[in-house]
Amino acid sequence: MPEMIKSPADIKTAPFDPRFPNQNQTRHCYQSYLDFHRCQKVRGENYEPCNYFKRVYRSLCPNEWVDKWDNQRAEGTFPGRI
């Protein structure tokens, strides 16, 4: 199991966010990805509350999207504002 998951009880999905009330969670996924990286940029990589956003985007976003966005950030071509 991944390091954040110590037991099956730790597996949770993202909680309801009133900014994204519809079934389509694409914007929630993308916003959580941005929020995680913004939080790390402002607070530092060891700031524990930033991991909330990471858990949310890991829960909502397809792995292919996350890999693509990570590659774009590494190459400096990511279109979002972080």
mmCIF file of the N, C-alpha and C atoms, coordinates in Angstrom:
data_MODEL
# 
_entry.id   MODEL 
# 
loop_
_atom_site.group_PDB 
_atom_site.id 
_atom_site.type_symbol 
_atom_site.label_atom_id 
_atom_site.label_alt_id 
_atom_site.label_comp_id 
_atom_site.label_asym_id 
_atom_site.label_entity_id 
_atom_site.label_seq_id 
_atom_site.pdbx_PDB_ins_code 
_atom_site.Cartn_x 
_atom_site.Cartn_y 
_atom_site.Cartn_z 
_atom_site.occupancy 
_atom_site.B_iso_or_equiv 
_atom_site.pdbx_formal_charge 
_atom_site.auth_seq_id 
_atom_site.auth_comp_id 
_atom_site.auth_asym_id 
_atom_site.auth_atom_id 
_atom_site.pdbx_PDB_model_num 
ATOM 1   N N  . MET A 1 1  ? 0.836   -1.189 0.000   1.00 0.00 ? 1  MET A N  1 
ATOM 2   C CA . MET A 1 1  ? 0.000   0.000  0.000   1.00 0.00 ? 1  MET A CA 1 
ATOM 3   C C  . MET A 1 1  ? 0.875   1.243  0.000   1.00 0.00 ? 1  MET A C  1 
ATOM 4   N N  . PRO A 1 2  ? 0.407   2.330  -0.607  1.00 0.00 ? 2  PRO A N  1 
ATOM 5   C CA . PRO A 1 2  ? 1.171   3.576  -0.583  1.00 0.00 ? 2  PRO A CA 1 
ATOM 6   C C  . PRO A 1 2  ? 1.384   4.057  0.843   1.00 0.00 ? 2  PRO A C  1 
ATOM 7   N N  . GLU A 1 3  ? 2.367   4.904  1.029   1.00 0.00 ? 3  GLU A N  1 
ATOM 8   C CA . GLU A 1 3  ? 2.764   5.344  2.368   1.00 0.00 ? 3  GLU A CA 1 
ATOM 9   C C  . GLU A 1 3  ? 1.652   6.047  3.138   1.00 0.00 ? 3  GLU A C  1 
ATOM 10  N N  . MET A 1 4  ? 0.751   6.762  2.443   1.00 0.00 ? 4  MET A N  1 
ATOM 11  C CA . MET A 1 4  ? -0.314  7.491  3.132   1.00 0.00 ? 4  MET A CA 1 
ATOM 12  C C  . MET A 1 4  ? -1.409  6.546  3.613   1.00 0.00 ? 4  MET A C  1 
ATOM 13  N N  . ILE A 1 5  ? -1.521  5.368  3.025   1.00 0.00 ? 5  ILE A N  1 
ATOM 14  C CA . ILE A 1 5  ? -2.577  4.428  3.359   1.00 0.00 ? 5  ILE A CA 1 
ATOM 15  C C  . ILE A 1 5  ? -1.989  3.331  4.230   1.00 0.00 ? 5  ILE A C  1 
ATOM 16  N N  . LYS A 1 6  ? -2.424  3.323  5.495   1.00 0.00 ? 6  LYS A N  1 
ATOM 17  C CA . LYS A 1 6  ? -1.908  2.334  6.429   1.00 0.00 ? 6  LYS A CA 1 
ATOM 18  C C  . LYS A 1 6  ? -2.894  1.187  6.640   1.00 0.00 ? 6  LYS A C  1 
ATOM 19  N N  . SER A 1 7  ? -4.174  1.443  6.352   1.00 0.00 ? 7  SER A N  1 
ATOM 20  C CA . SER A 1 7  ? -5.190  0.405  6.463   1.00 0.00 ? 7  SER A CA 1 
ATOM 21  C C  . SER A 1 7  ? -6.315  0.715  5.480   1.00 0.00 ? 7  SER A C  1 
ATOM 22  N N  . PRO A 1 8  ? -7.181  -0.253 5.201   1.00 0.00 ? 8  PRO A N  1 
ATOM 23  C CA . PRO A 1 8  ? -8.298  0.014  4.281   1.00 0.00 ? 8  PRO A CA 1 
ATOM 24  C C  . PRO A 1 8  ? -9.212  1.149  4.761   1.00 0.00 ? 8  PRO A C  1 
ATOM 25  N N  . ALA A 1 9  ? -9.260  1.398  6.061   1.00 0.00 ? 9  ALA A N  1 
ATOM 26  C CA . ALA A 1 9  ? -10.093 2.478  6.594   1.00 0.00 ? 9  ALA A CA 1 
ATOM 27  C C  . ALA A 1 9  ? -9.559  3.855  6.196   1.00 0.00 ? 9  ALA A C  1 
ATOM 28  N N  . ASP A 1 10 ? -8.293  3.941  5.802   1.00 0.00 ? 10 ASP A N  1 
ATOM 29  C CA . ASP A 1 10 ? -7.688  5.213  5.413   1.00 0.00 ? 10 ASP A CA 1 
ATOM 30  C C  . ASP A 1 10 ? -8.019  5.609  3.976   1.00 0.00 ? 10 ASP A C  1 
ATOM 31  N N  . ILE A 1 11 ? -8.629  4.711  3.216   1.00 0.00 ? 11 ILE A N  1 
ATOM 32  C CA . ILE A 1 11 ? -8.952  4.998  1.823   1.00 0.00 ? 11 ILE A CA 1 
ATOM 33  C C  . ILE A 1 11 ? -10.232 5.814  1.783   1.00 0.00 ? 11 ILE A C  1 
ATOM 34  N N  . LYS A 1 12 ? -10.115 7.045  1.344   1.00 0.00 ? 12 LYS A N  1 
ATOM 35  C CA . LYS A 1 12 ? -11.259 7.944  1.292   1.00 0.00 ? 12 LYS A CA 1 
ATOM 36  C C  . LYS A 1 12 ? -11.219 8.718  -0.009  1.00 0.00 ? 12 LYS A C  1 
ATOM 37  N N  . THR A 1 13 ? -12.369 9.161  -0.449  1.00 0.00 ? 13 THR A N  1 
ATOM 38  C CA . THR A 1 13 ? -12.427 10.006 -1.624  1.00 0.00 ? 13 THR A CA 1 
ATOM 39  C C  . THR A 1 13 ? -12.532 11.460 -1.168  1.00 0.00 ? 13 THR A C  1 
ATOM 40  N N  . ALA A 1 14 ? -12.486 12.368 -2.111  1.00 0.00 ? 14 ALA A N  1 
ATOM 41  C CA . ALA A 1 14 ? -12.546 13.785 -1.783  1.00 0.00 ? 14 ALA A CA 1 
ATOM 42  C C  . ALA A 1 14 ? -13.903 14.146 -1.198  1.00 0.00 ? 14 ALA A C  1 
ATOM 43  N N  . PRO A 1 15 ? -13.929 15.003 -0.178  1.00 0.00 ? 15 PRO A N  1 
ATOM 44  C CA . PRO A 1 15 ? -15.210 15.427 0.387   1.00 0.00 ? 15 PRO A CA 1 
ATOM 45  C C  . PRO A 1 15 ? -15.920 16.396 -0.556  1.00 0.00 ? 15 PRO A C  1 
ATOM 46  N N  . PHE A 1 16 ? -17.202 16.641 -0.285  1.00 0.00 ? 16 PHE A N  1 
ATOM 47  C CA . PHE A 1 16 ? -17.986 17.567 -1.096  1.00 0.00 ? 16 PHE A CA 1 
ATOM 48  C C  . PHE A 1 16 ? -17.396 18.961 -1.012  1.00 0.00 ? 16 PHE A C  1 
ATOM 49  N N  . ASP A 1 17 ? -17.303 19.621 -2.141  1.00 0.00 ? 17 ASP A N  1 
ATOM 50  C CA . ASP A 1 17 ? -16.830 21.004 -2.208  1.00 0.00 ? 17 ASP A CA 1 
ATOM 51  C C  . ASP A 1 17 ? -17.922 21.812 -2.906  1.00 0.00 ? 17 ASP A C  1 
ATOM 52  N N  . PRO A 1 18 ? -18.540 22.771 -2.212  1.00 0.00 ? 18 PRO A N  1 
ATOM 53  C CA . PRO A 1 18 ? -19.655 23.512 -2.807  1.00 0.00 ? 18 PRO A CA 1 
ATOM 54  C C  . PRO A 1 18 ? -19.271 24.334 -4.034  1.00 0.00 ? 18 PRO A C  1 
ATOM 55  N N  . ARG A 1 19 ? -17.984 24.548 -4.269  1.00 0.00 ? 19 ARG A N  1 
ATOM 56  C CA . ARG A 1 19 ? -17.569 25.269 -5.476  1.00 0.00 ? 19 ARG A CA 1 
ATOM 57  C C  . ARG A 1 19 ? -17.762 24.415 -6.720  1.00 0.00 ? 19 ARG A C  1 
ATOM 58  N N  . PHE A 1 20 ? -17.886 23.089 -6.524  1.00 0.00 ? 20 PHE A N  1 
ATOM 59  C CA . PHE A 1 20 ? -18.018 22.149 -7.630  1.00 0.00 ? 20 PHE A CA 1 
ATOM 60  C C  . PHE A 1 20 ? -19.205 21.222 -7.362  1.00 0.00 ? 20 PHE A C  1 
ATOM 61  N N  . PRO A 1 21 ? -20.448 21.731 -7.510  1.00 0.00 ? 21 PRO A N  1 
ATOM 62  C CA . PRO A 1 21 ? -21.629 20.962 -7.102  1.00 0.00 ? 21 PRO A CA 1 
ATOM 63  C C  . PRO A 1 21 ? -22.074 19.888 -8.094  1.00 0.00 ? 21 PRO A C  1 
ATOM 64  N N  . ASN A 1 22 ? -21.588 19.899 -9.303  1.00 0.00 ? 22 ASN A N  1 
ATOM 65  C CA . ASN A 1 22 ? -22.064 18.973 -10.329 1.00 0.00 ? 22 ASN A CA 1 
ATOM 66  C C  . ASN A 1 22 ? -21.335 17.643 -10.264 1.00 0.00 ? 22 ASN A C  1 
ATOM 67  N N  . GLN A 1 23 ? -21.843 16.684 -11.012 1.00 0.00 ? 23 GLN A N  1 
ATOM 68  C CA . GLN A 1 23 ? -21.221 15.362 -11.036 1.00 0.00 ? 23 GLN A CA 1 
ATOM 69  C C  . GLN A 1 23 ? -19.854 15.383 -11.698 1.00 0.00 ? 23 GLN A C  1 
ATOM 70  N N  . ASN A 1 24 ? -19.681 16.214 -12.706 1.00 0.00 ? 24 ASN A N  1 
ATOM 71  C CA . ASN A 1 24 ? -18.402 16.289 -13.398 1.00 0.00 ? 24 ASN A CA 1 
ATOM 72  C C  . ASN A 1 24 ? -17.379 16.966 -12.484 1.00 0.00 ? 24 ASN A C  1 
ATOM 73  N N  . GLN A 1 25 ? -16.363 16.240 -12.090 1.00 0.00 ? 25 GLN A N  1 
ATOM 74  C CA . GLN A 1 25 ? -15.378 16.736 -11.128 1.00 0.00 ? 25 GLN A CA 1 
ATOM 75  C C  . GLN A 1 25 ? -14.056 17.151 -11.778 1.00 0.00 ? 25 GLN A C  1 
ATOM 76  N N  . THR A 1 26 ? -14.062 17.381 -13.071 1.00 0.00 ? 26 THR A N  1 
ATOM 77  C CA . THR A 1 26 ? -12.838 17.744 -13.777 1.00 0.00 ? 26 THR A CA 1 
ATOM 78  C C  . THR A 1 26 ? -12.234 19.025 -13.231 1.00 0.00 ? 26 THR A C  1 
ATOM 79  N N  . ARG A 1 27 ? -13.047 20.058 -13.042 1.00 0.00 ? 27 ARG A N  1 
ATOM 80  C CA . ARG A 1 27 ? -12.526 21.333 -12.527 1.00 0.00 ? 27 ARG A CA 1 
ATOM 81  C C  . ARG A 1 27 ? -12.012 21.176 -11.101 1.00 0.00 ? 27 ARG A C  1 
ATOM 82  N N  . HIS A 1 28 ? -12.707 20.366 -10.291 1.00 0.00 ? 28 HIS A N  1 
ATOM 83  C CA . HIS A 1 28 ? -12.268 20.129 -8.916  1.00 0.00 ? 28 HIS A CA 1 
ATOM 84  C C  . HIS A 1 28 ? -10.907 19.441 -8.911  1.00 0.00 ? 28 HIS A C  1 
ATOM 85  N N  . CYS A 1 29 ? -10.731 18.482 -9.804  1.00 0.00 ? 29 CYS A N  1 
ATOM 86  C CA . CYS A 1 29 ? -9.461  17.779 -9.956  1.00 0.00 ? 29 CYS A CA 1 
ATOM 87  C C  . CYS A 1 29 ? -8.346  18.773 -10.270 1.00 0.00 ? 29 CYS A C  1 
ATOM 88  N N  . TYR A 1 30 ? -8.554  19.570 -11.312 1.00 0.00 ? 30 TYR A N  1 
ATOM 89  C CA . TYR A 1 30 ? -7.531  20.515 -11.772 1.00 0.00 ? 30 TYR A CA 1 
ATOM 90  C C  . TYR A 1 30 ? -7.235  21.568 -10.710 1.00 0.00 ? 30 TYR A C  1 
ATOM 91  N N  . GLN A 1 31 ? -8.274  22.099 -10.064 1.00 0.00 ? 31 GLN A N  1 
ATOM 92  C CA . GLN A 1 31 ? -8.082  23.120 -9.037  1.00 0.00 ? 31 GLN A CA 1 
ATOM 93  C C  . GLN A 1 31 ? -7.316  22.561 -7.850  1.00 0.00 ? 31 GLN A C  1 
ATOM 94  N N  . SER A 1 32 ? -7.587  21.322 -7.471  1.00 0.00 ? 32 SER A N  1 
ATOM 95  C CA . SER A 1 32 ? -6.860  20.704 -6.361  1.00 0.00 ? 32 SER A CA 1 
ATOM 96  C C  . SER A 1 32 ? -5.393  20.493 -6.711  1.00 0.00 ? 32 SER A C  1 
ATOM 97  N N  . TYR A 1 33 ? -5.114  20.145 -7.958  1.00 0.00 ? 33 TYR A N  1 
ATOM 98  C CA . TYR A 1 33 ? -3.728  19.999 -8.417  1.00 0.00 ? 33 TYR A CA 1 
ATOM 99  C C  . TYR A 1 33 ? -3.002  21.343 -8.300  1.00 0.00 ? 33 TYR A C  1 
ATOM 100 N N  . LEU A 1 34 ? -3.655  22.396 -8.783  1.00 0.00 ? 34 LEU A N  1 
ATOM 101 C CA . LEU A 1 34 ? -3.058  23.738 -8.678  1.00 0.00 ? 34 LEU A CA 1 
ATOM 102 C C  . LEU A 1 34 ? -2.874  24.138 -7.220  1.00 0.00 ? 34 LEU A C  1 
ATOM 103 N N  . ASP A 1 35 ? -3.901  23.921 -6.397  1.00 0.00 ? 35 ASP A N  1 
ATOM 104 C CA . ASP A 1 35 ? -3.831  24.314 -4.981  1.00 0.00 ? 35 ASP A CA 1 
ATOM 105 C C  . ASP A 1 35 ? -2.700  23.600 -4.253  1.00 0.00 ? 35 ASP A C  1 
ATOM 106 N N  . PHE A 1 36 ? -2.488  22.321 -4.552  1.00 0.00 ? 36 PHE A N  1 
ATOM 107 C CA . PHE A 1 36 ? -1.404  21.580 -3.913  1.00 0.00 ? 36 PHE A CA 1 
ATOM 108 C C  . PHE A 1 36 ? -0.053  22.210 -4.249  1.00 0.00 ? 36 PHE A C  1 
ATOM 109 N N  . HIS A 1 37 ? 0.174   22.481 -5.513  1.00 0.00 ? 37 HIS A N  1 
ATOM 110 C CA . HIS A 1 37 ? 1.478   23.014 -5.906  1.00 0.00 ? 37 HIS A CA 1 
ATOM 111 C C  . HIS A 1 37 ? 1.652   24.475 -5.484  1.00 0.00 ? 37 HIS A C  1 
ATOM 112 N N  . ARG A 1 38 ? 0.583   25.234 -5.444  1.00 0.00 ? 38 ARG A N  1 
ATOM 113 C CA . ARG A 1 38 ? 0.665   26.600 -4.916  1.00 0.00 ? 38 ARG A CA 1 
ATOM 114 C C  . ARG A 1 38 ? 0.984   26.577 -3.424  1.00 0.00 ? 38 ARG A C  1 
ATOM 115 N N  . CYS A 1 39 ? 0.330   25.683 -2.705  1.00 0.00 ? 39 CYS A N  1 
ATOM 116 C CA . CYS A 1 39 ? 0.561   25.557 -1.268  1.00 0.00 ? 39 CYS A CA 1 
ATOM 117 C C  . CYS A 1 39 ? 2.020   25.192 -0.993  1.00 0.00 ? 39 CYS A C  1 
ATOM 118 N N  . GLN A 1 40 ? 2.543   24.246 -1.755  1.00 0.00 ? 40 GLN A N  1 
ATOM 119 C CA . GLN A 1 40 ? 3.939   23.859 -1.568  1.00 0.00 ? 40 GLN A CA 1 
ATOM 120 C C  . GLN A 1 40 ? 4.888   25.003 -1.914  1.00 0.00 ? 40 GLN A C  1 
ATOM 121 N N  . LYS A 1 41 ? 4.536   25.770 -2.923  1.00 0.00 ? 41 LYS A N  1 
ATOM 122 C CA . LYS A 1 41 ? 5.395   26.885 -3.330  1.00 0.00 ? 41 LYS A CA 1 
ATOM 123 C C  . LYS A 1 41 ? 5.444   27.958 -2.239  1.00 0.00 ? 41 LYS A C  1 
ATOM 124 N N  . VAL A 1 42 ? 4.289   28.227 -1.632  1.00 0.00 ? 42 VAL A N  1 
ATOM 125 C CA . VAL A 1 42 ? 4.205   29.282 -0.620  1.00 0.00 ? 42 VAL A CA 1 
ATOM 126 C C  . VAL A 1 42 ? 4.687   28.800 0.746   1.00 0.00 ? 42 VAL A C  1 
ATOM 127 N N  . ARG A 1 43 ? 4.265   27.599 1.159   1.00 0.00 ? 43 ARG A N  1 
ATOM 128 C CA . ARG A 1 43 ? 4.529   27.098 2.506   1.00 0.00 ? 43 ARG A CA 1 
ATOM 129 C C  . ARG A 1 43 ? 5.728   26.181 2.614   1.00 0.00 ? 43 ARG A C  1 
ATOM 130 N N  . GLY A 1 44 ? 6.208   25.670 1.507   1.00 0.00 ? 44 GLY A N  1 
ATOM 131 C CA . GLY A 1 44 ? 7.326   24.730 1.552   1.00 0.00 ? 44 GLY A CA 1 
ATOM 132 C C  . GLY A 1 44 ? 6.836   23.306 1.383   1.00 0.00 ? 44 GLY A C  1 
ATOM 133 N N  . GLU A 1 45 ? 7.736   22.448 0.957   1.00 0.00 ? 45 GLU A N  1 
ATOM 134 C CA . GLU A 1 45 ? 7.361   21.078 0.632   1.00 0.00 ? 45 GLU A CA 1 
ATOM 135 C C  . GLU A 1 45 ? 7.019   20.232 1.848   1.00 0.00 ? 45 GLU A C  1 
ATOM 136 N N  . ASN A 1 46 ? 7.436   20.617 3.026   1.00 0.00 ? 46 ASN A N  1 
ATOM 137 C CA . ASN A 1 46 ? 7.182   19.812 4.221   1.00 0.00 ? 46 ASN A CA 1 
ATOM 138 C C  . ASN A 1 46 ? 5.963   20.274 5.005   1.00 0.00 ? 46 ASN A C  1 
ATOM 139 N N  . TYR A 1 47 ? 5.178   21.188 4.461   1.00 0.00 ? 47 TYR A N  1 
ATOM 140 C CA . TYR A 1 47 ? 3.988   21.697 5.148   1.00 0.00 ? 47 TYR A CA 1 
ATOM 141 C C  . TYR A 1 47 ? 2.860   20.676 5.009   1.00 0.00 ? 47 TYR A C  1 
ATOM 142 N N  . GLU A 1 48 ? 2.513   20.030 6.104   1.00 0.00 ? 48 GLU A N  1 
ATOM 143 C CA . GLU A 1 48 ? 1.582   18.900 6.102   1.00 0.00 ? 48 GLU A CA 1 
ATOM 144 C C  . GLU A 1 48 ? 0.180   19.226 5.564   1.00 0.00 ? 48 GLU A C  1 
ATOM 145 N N  . PRO A 1 49 ? -0.428  20.365 5.886   1.00 0.00 ? 49 PRO A N  1 
ATOM 146 C CA . PRO A 1 49 ? -1.781  20.632 5.361   1.00 0.00 ? 49 PRO A CA 1 
ATOM 147 C C  . PRO A 1 49 ? -1.874  20.660 3.830   1.00 0.00 ? 49 PRO A C  1 
ATOM 148 N N  . CYS A 1 50 ? -0.782  20.868 3.129   1.00 0.00 ? 50 CYS A N  1 
ATOM 149 C CA . CYS A 1 50 ? -0.811  20.827 1.665   1.00 0.00 ? 50 CYS A CA 1 
ATOM 150 C C  . CYS A 1 50 ? -1.191  19.446 1.157   1.00 0.00 ? 50 CYS A C  1 
ATOM 151 N N  . ASN A 1 51 ? -0.914  18.426 1.943   1.00 0.00 ? 51 ASN A N  1 
ATOM 152 C CA . ASN A 1 51 ? -1.197  17.063 1.509   1.00 0.00 ? 51 ASN A CA 1 
ATOM 153 C C  . ASN A 1 51 ? -2.686  16.795 1.345   1.00 0.00 ? 51 ASN A C  1 
ATOM 154 N N  . TYR A 1 52 ? -3.545  17.626 1.963   1.00 0.00 ? 52 TYR A N  1 
ATOM 155 C CA . TYR A 1 52 ? -4.985  17.491 1.740   1.00 0.00 ? 52 TYR A CA 1 
ATOM 156 C C  . TYR A 1 52 ? -5.288  17.623 0.250   1.00 0.00 ? 52 TYR A C  1 
ATOM 157 N N  . PHE A 1 53 ? -4.732  18.651 -0.378  1.00 0.00 ? 53 PHE A N  1 
ATOM 158 C CA . PHE A 1 53 ? -4.971  18.876 -1.807  1.00 0.00 ? 53 PHE A CA 1 
ATOM 159 C C  . PHE A 1 53 ? -4.412  17.725 -2.642  1.00 0.00 ? 53 PHE A C  1 
ATOM 160 N N  . LYS A 1 54 ? -3.287  17.181 -2.215  1.00 0.00 ? 54 LYS A N  1 
ATOM 161 C CA . LYS A 1 54 ? -2.709  16.053 -2.941  1.00 0.00 ? 54 LYS A CA 1 
ATOM 162 C C  . LYS A 1 54 ? -3.630  14.837 -2.874  1.00 0.00 ? 54 LYS A C  1 
ATOM 163 N N  . ARG A 1 55 ? -4.177  14.564 -1.697  1.00 0.00 ? 55 ARG A N  1 
ATOM 164 C CA . ARG A 1 55 ? -5.104  13.439 -1.563  1.00 0.00 ? 55 ARG A CA 1 
ATOM 165 C C  . ARG A 1 55 ? -6.335  13.642 -2.444  1.00 0.00 ? 55 ARG A C  1 
ATOM 166 N N  . VAL A 1 56 ? -6.819  14.893 -2.511  1.00 0.00 ? 56 VAL A N  1 
ATOM 167 C CA . VAL A 1 56 ? -8.009  15.170 -3.322  1.00 0.00 ? 56 VAL A CA 1 
ATOM 168 C C  . VAL A 1 56 ? -7.704  14.963 -4.802  1.00 0.00 ? 56 VAL A C  1 
ATOM 169 N N  . TYR A 1 57 ? -6.624  15.553 -5.301  1.00 0.00 ? 57 TYR A N  1 
ATOM 170 C CA . TYR A 1 57 ? -6.374  15.402 -6.737  1.00 0.00 ? 57 TYR A CA 1 
ATOM 171 C C  . TYR A 1 57 ? -5.982  13.972 -7.093  1.00 0.00 ? 57 TYR A C  1 
ATOM 172 N N  . ARG A 1 58 ? -5.310  13.266 -6.197  1.00 0.00 ? 58 ARG A N  1 
ATOM 173 C CA . ARG A 1 58 ? -4.986  11.861 -6.463  1.00 0.00 ? 58 ARG A CA 1 
ATOM 174 C C  . ARG A 1 58 ? -6.255  11.014 -6.497  1.00 0.00 ? 58 ARG A C  1 
ATOM 175 N N  . SER A 1 59 ? -7.261  11.421 -5.752  1.00 0.00 ? 59 SER A N  1 
ATOM 176 C CA . SER A 1 59 ? -8.526  10.698 -5.726  1.00 0.00 ? 59 SER A CA 1 
ATOM 177 C C  . SER A 1 59 ? -9.371  10.986 -6.964  1.00 0.00 ? 59 SER A C  1 
ATOM 178 N N  . LEU A 1 60 ? -9.360  12.234 -7.438  1.00 0.00 ? 60 LEU A N  1 
ATOM 179 C CA . LEU A 1 60 ? -10.253 12.651 -8.512  1.00 0.00 ? 60 LEU A CA 1 
ATOM 180 C C  . LEU A 1 60 ? -9.644  12.575 -9.909  1.00 0.00 ? 60 LEU A C  1 
ATOM 181 N N  . CYS A 1 61 ? -8.364  12.833 -10.032 1.00 0.00 ? 61 CYS A N  1 
ATOM 182 C CA . CYS A 1 61 ? -7.741  12.959 -11.349 1.00 0.00 ? 61 CYS A CA 1 
ATOM 183 C C  . CYS A 1 61 ? -7.262  11.618 -11.890 1.00 0.00 ? 61 CYS A C  1 
ATOM 184 N N  . PRO A 1 62 ? -7.441  11.391 -13.183 1.00 0.00 ? 62 PRO A N  1 
ATOM 185 C CA . PRO A 1 62 ? -6.822  10.206 -13.803 1.00 0.00 ? 62 PRO A CA 1 
ATOM 186 C C  . PRO A 1 62 ? -5.289  10.312 -13.731 1.00 0.00 ? 62 PRO A C  1 
ATOM 187 N N  . ASN A 1 63 ? -4.636  9.195  -13.521 1.00 0.00 ? 63 ASN A N  1 
ATOM 188 C CA . ASN A 1 63 ? -3.173  9.184  -13.388 1.00 0.00 ? 63 ASN A CA 1 
ATOM 189 C C  . ASN A 1 63 ? -2.478  9.751  -14.624 1.00 0.00 ? 63 ASN A C  1 
ATOM 190 N N  . GLU A 1 64 ? -3.057  9.524  -15.793 1.00 0.00 ? 64 GLU A N  1 
ATOM 191 C CA . GLU A 1 64 ? -2.449  10.037 -17.029 1.00 0.00 ? 64 GLU A CA 1 
ATOM 192 C C  . GLU A 1 64 ? -2.392  11.562 -17.023 1.00 0.00 ? 64 GLU A C  1 
ATOM 193 N N  . TRP A 1 65 ? -3.450  12.182 -16.512 1.00 0.00 ? 65 TRP A N  1 
ATOM 194 C CA . TRP A 1 65 ? -3.470  13.650 -16.447 1.00 0.00 ? 65 TRP A CA 1 
ATOM 195 C C  . TRP A 1 65 ? -2.377  14.150 -15.511 1.00 0.00 ? 65 TRP A C  1 
ATOM 196 N N  . VAL A 1 66 ? -2.278  13.527 -14.351 1.00 0.00 ? 66 VAL A N  1 
ATOM 197 C CA . VAL A 1 66 ? -1.283  13.961 -13.361 1.00 0.00 ? 66 VAL A CA 1 
ATOM 198 C C  . VAL A 1 66 ? 0.119   13.798 -13.929 1.00 0.00 ? 66 VAL A C  1 
ATOM 199 N N  . ASP A 1 67 ? 0.385   12.666 -14.585 1.00 0.00 ? 67 ASP A N  1 
ATOM 200 C CA . ASP A 1 67 ? 1.698   12.447 -15.201 1.00 0.00 ? 67 ASP A CA 1 
ATOM 201 C C  . ASP A 1 67 ? 1.987   13.508 -16.263 1.00 0.00 ? 67 ASP A C  1 
ATOM 202 N N  . LYS A 1 68 ? 0.984   13.813 -17.080 1.00 0.00 ? 68 LYS A N  1 
ATOM 203 C CA . LYS A 1 68 ? 1.150   14.819 -18.128 1.00 0.00 ? 68 LYS A CA 1 
ATOM 204 C C  . LYS A 1 68 ? 1.444   16.186 -17.514 1.00 0.00 ? 68 LYS A C  1 
ATOM 205 N N  . TRP A 1 69 ? 0.677   16.563 -16.474 1.00 0.00 ? 69 TRP A N  1 
ATOM 206 C CA . TRP A 1 69 ? 0.878   17.868 -15.836 1.00 0.00 ? 69 TRP A CA 1 
ATOM 207 C C  . TRP A 1 69 ? 2.250   17.940 -15.157 1.00 0.00 ? 69 TRP A C  1 
ATOM 208 N N  . ASP A 1 70 ? 2.669   16.844 -14.526 1.00 0.00 ? 70 ASP A N  1 
ATOM 209 C CA . ASP A 1 70 ? 3.997   16.819 -13.893 1.00 0.00 ? 70 ASP A CA 1 
ATOM 210 C C  . ASP A 1 70 ? 5.093   17.005 -14.942 1.00 0.00 ? 70 ASP A C  1 
ATOM 211 N N  . ASN A 1 71 ? 4.951   16.336 -16.079 1.00 0.00 ? 71 ASN A N  1 
ATOM 212 C CA . ASN A 1 71 ? 5.931   16.495 -17.158 1.00 0.00 ? 71 ASN A CA 1 
ATOM 213 C C  . ASN A 1 71 ? 5.939   17.921 -17.693 1.00 0.00 ? 71 ASN A C  1 
ATOM 214 N N  . GLN A 1 72 ? 4.765   18.504 -17.851 1.00 0.00 ? 72 GLN A N  1 
ATOM 215 C CA . GLN A 1 72 ? 4.684   19.884 -18.339 1.00 0.00 ? 72 GLN A CA 1 
ATOM 216 C C  . GLN A 1 72 ? 5.320   20.858 -17.345 1.00 0.00 ? 72 GLN A C  1 
ATOM 217 N N  . ARG A 1 73 ? 5.096   20.626 -16.044 1.00 0.00 ? 73 ARG A N  1 
ATOM 218 C CA . ARG A 1 73 ? 5.718   21.500 -15.039 1.00 0.00 ? 73 ARG A CA 1 
ATOM 219 C C  . ARG A 1 73 ? 7.236   21.374 -15.092 1.00 0.00 ? 73 ARG A C  1 
ATOM 220 N N  . ALA A 1 74 ? 7.731   20.147 -15.273 1.00 0.00 ? 74 ALA A N  1 
ATOM 221 C CA . ALA A 1 74 ? 9.181   19.925 -15.341 1.00 0.00 ? 74 ALA A CA 1 
ATOM 222 C C  . ALA A 1 74 ? 9.789   20.593 -16.569 1.00 0.00 ? 74 ALA A C  1 
ATOM 223 N N  . GLU A 1 75 ? 9.039   20.606 -17.672 1.00 0.00 ? 75 GLU A N  1 
ATOM 224 C CA . GLU A 1 75 ? 9.536   21.220 -18.911 1.00 0.00 ? 75 GLU A CA 1 
ATOM 225 C C  . GLU A 1 75 ? 9.274   22.720 -18.972 1.00 0.00 ? 75 GLU A C  1 
ATOM 226 N N  . GLY A 1 76 ? 8.477   23.245 -18.047 1.00 0.00 ? 76 GLY A N  1 
ATOM 227 C CA . GLY A 1 76 ? 8.160   24.662 -18.035 1.00 0.00 ? 76 GLY A CA 1 
ATOM 228 C C  . GLY A 1 76 ? 7.061   25.050 -19.004 1.00 0.00 ? 76 GLY A C  1 
ATOM 229 N N  . THR A 1 77 ? 6.247   24.077 -19.435 1.00 0.00 ? 77 THR A N  1 
ATOM 230 C CA . THR A 1 77 ? 5.181   24.364 -20.396 1.00 0.00 ? 77 THR A CA 1 
ATOM 231 C C  . THR A 1 77 ? 3.787   24.206 -19.787 1.00 0.00 ? 77 THR A C  1 
ATOM 232 N N  . PHE A 1 78 ? 3.686   24.049 -18.458 1.00 0.00 ? 78 PHE A N  1 
ATOM 233 C CA . PHE A 1 78 ? 2.385   23.881 -17.813 1.00 0.00 ? 78 PHE A CA 1 
ATOM 234 C C  . PHE A 1 78 ? 1.584   25.165 -17.936 1.00 0.00 ? 78 PHE A C  1 
ATOM 235 N N  . PRO A 1 79 ? 0.320   25.080 -18.422 1.00 0.00 ? 79 PRO A N  1 
ATOM 236 C CA . PRO A 1 79 ? -0.449  26.302 -18.678 1.00 0.00 ? 79 PRO A CA 1 
ATOM 237 C C  . PRO A 1 79 ? -1.044  26.949 -17.433 1.00 0.00 ? 79 PRO A C  1 
ATOM 238 N N  . GLY A 1 80 ? -1.114  26.250 -16.316 1.00 0.00 ? 80 GLY A N  1 
ATOM 239 C CA . GLY A 1 80 ? -1.726  26.814 -15.117 1.00 0.00 ? 80 GLY A CA 1 
ATOM 240 C C  . GLY A 1 80 ? -0.799  27.770 -14.386 1.00 0.00 ? 80 GLY A C  1 
ATOM 241 N N  . ARG A 1 81 ? -1.395  28.603 -13.565 1.00 0.00 ? 81 ARG A N  1 
ATOM 242 C CA . ARG A 1 81 ? -0.611  29.556 -12.750 1.00 0.00 ? 81 ARG A CA 1 
ATOM 243 C C  . ARG A 1 81 ? -0.359  28.947 -11.374 1.00 0.00 ? 81 ARG A C  1 
ATOM 244 N N  . ILE A 1 82 ? 0.892   28.617 -11.141 1.00 0.00 ? 82 ILE A N  1 
ATOM 245 C CA . ILE A 1 82 ? 1.263   28.040 -9.835  1.00 0.00 ? 82 ILE A CA 1 
ATOM 246 C C  . ILE A 1 82 ? 2.149   29.041 -9.123  1.00 0.00 ? 82 ILE A C  1 
# 
